[in-house]
Amino acid sequence: MRILHGILLLIMLLFVGLQYDDPDGLQWAVMYLAPVLLLLIAIVRPQTYAELPGKLLRWTVIIGLAMGVLYFWPKTDGFWRQDVWWETETAREGMGMMIAFLVATSTFLARSK
């Protein structure tokens, strides 16, 4: 699992880096850093998730990202098609939030014992 989490961590860091020229890039960088934090814990010290503070942190981040998915859900028809998300910022933002949520949820696969 550490290899998978390492790959996902690098992908999320790439997402953070791509925000440098976005007008609301700081907001999105923070949202993409939330799963990075969970992935770092899953890689370096997965037993943290067996303890109450680790459980609370993980659930707080995942619930926050789930709320973000609902808030940023793309209202554009066919938002998953390349010709749509290539042109529509809200479709890209919604899909980015979905990816961040799924990546954060993957930390439940980390061994916590």
N, C-alpha and C positions, 0 to 999 in steps of 0.2 A: 504493500500500500504506500510505502514511503516514496517509491519511484513515481507512482501515479500522482501522489500529492505534490511531489517536486515538479513534475511536468505542469500540473495545474497552477502551481505557484508561479512558475515562469510565464505562463500565459497571462495570468492576472497582472503580473508586473508589466508585461507588454501593454495590456489595456491601460494601466496607470500611465505609462510613458506616452501613449498616444493622445493623452488629454492635454499635452503641453500647449497646444495652440487653440484649444476650444475655449470659447468665452466663459462657459461654466465648468471649465476643466477641473478646478479645485474641488468642486462638489462631487464630480464623478470620480476623481482620483480617490477621495475619501471612501466613497461607496465601494470602489474596487479594492481598496486596501483592507476592508473589513474581512473578506474571505482570505486575503493573504495572511492576516493575523491568525485566523483559525487553522490555515494550512501549516504555518510555521509551528504552531503548537502541536499539530498532528505529526509533524516530521520529527521535531526535536524532543518533545516531551509529551507523548500521547496519553500518559497516565494522568495528566491534568484533567482530562475529560471524565475521569472516574471520581473526581472530587467535586464538591458542590460549587466552588467558584468557577471551575472550568465548565461545568454543566450550565451554570447561569450565563456565562459569557457566550457559549455556543448558542444557546437558545435565544438570547437577546439579539445576537447578530442575525441569526436565521429568521427570527420573527420580524426584525426590522427590514431585512431584505425581502421577505414575503410581502410586507406592506408596500415596499417599493415596487415590487412586481405589479401589485394591484393598481398603484397610483400611476405608474409609467406604462401600463399595458397599452400597446399601440392601437390606436383607433382607426388606423389606415387599413383598408381591405387588402388582403394578400401581403401583409407586412413582412412575411418570411421570404418573399421572392426578391432576388437580387436587384431587379430593376426598381423595386419599391424602396428597399432600405438604402440603396445607393444614393437615392435622391431625397429621402425623407428622414430628417434628424430624429423625429419622435419615434419612428420605427427602430432606428439604431439604438436609441436610448432604452426603449422597452426591451429589446432583445439583449442588450448589455446587462440590464437588471436581471433578466431571466437567467443568463449565464452565471452571473455572480451568485444568485440564489442557489443554483444547482451545484456550483463548485463548493460553496459553503456547506451545503447539505452532504457533500461527499465526505466530510470529516467524520460523519457517523460511522464510516467504514474503518476508521483508525482503531487500532487495538488500544484499549484504555486500561489494560491490566498488565 
